[in-house]
Amino acid sequence: MTETSPENQLWFLDSFVTIRVSSSEGQDGISVLDHRIPYGSSPPLHFHHAEDEVLHVLEGEFRLKVGDQEHRVGAGDIRLIPKGVPHTYRVESANAGRCLTITARGEFERFVRAISRRAERPGLPAPAGPPSAEAIEALKTAAAKFGIEFVGPPLH
């Protein structure tokens, strides 16, 4: 298991991510990322070309969209999101949400590392407001390098 060292604690967009298991540690490229995400946060609708994703909610409530279906999920719920299926979520709990994402092959982990910055302290980064058009394009370009394609807006 990856130590909780500073290089494994990242500010990823508006969330705080701890890499619990890095894809480089095992032969199958499995990674486990622990996300703390603020209320209202929602990534663009997207899908992964090469990786299934397991989402395990640890704290809070999420509205999860997978394909054409929406679900409310809370602590203890686990969902498999197959590669190629558009998905997103929105944190609905007031205090924040916390979940694990589990993937294989390391593409998602490498994406997170590529666009994150090392966390200055444990916890969420300061709110930055909506991203600029240039920041959104840079995010799309980075995502494409790691087999992630944006296909729609975040949940509101």
Sequence and secondary structure as in RCSB ss.txt:
>XXXX:A:sequence
MTETSPENQLWFLDSFVTIRVSSSEGQDGISVLDHRIPYGSSPPLHFHHAEDEVLHVLEGEFRLKVGDQEHRVGA
GDIRLIPKGVPHTYRVESANAGRCLTITARGEFERFVRAISRRAERPGLPAPAGPPSAEAIEALKTAAAKFGIEF
VGPPLH
>XXXX:A:secstr
     GGGEEEETTEEEEEEE TTSSSS  EEEEEEE TT    EEEESS  EEEEEEESEEEEEETTEEEEEET
T EEEE TT  EEEEE STT EEEEEEESSSHHHHHHHHH EE SSSS      S  HHHHHHHHHHHHHTTEEE
EE    
